[in-house]
Amino acid sequence: MPTAVGGEPAPPLANRLWLPAERRLETPAEYRERLRIDYGRTRELLVAHFRSPADANVIAYPFGDIGHLSANNVETASVVNLEIAARY
């Protein structure tokens, strides 16, 4: 998924993405909604796989780097990710 910075690929959980059709970055609201949909859908898939909501109560971040925050364009990405992940 590209960001505005030269259209380079970037980790999608930690970055507002470039919307080519609109020629702009996602708004903060669009970013939050994309994360909400992503975490919600992930939870649905885990519950379906394990056949038990209790078995899908954990989420892991690669090497503790929530959405690869070492390369982001959203200053509050960790706060937003933790807030939305906690809902699911």
Buried (B, 14 or more C-beta within 10 A) or exposed (E): EBBBEEEEEBBBBBBBBBBEEEEEBBEEEBBBEBBBEBBEEBBEEBBEEEEEEEEBEEBEBEEEBBBBBEBBBBEEBBEBBEEBBEEB
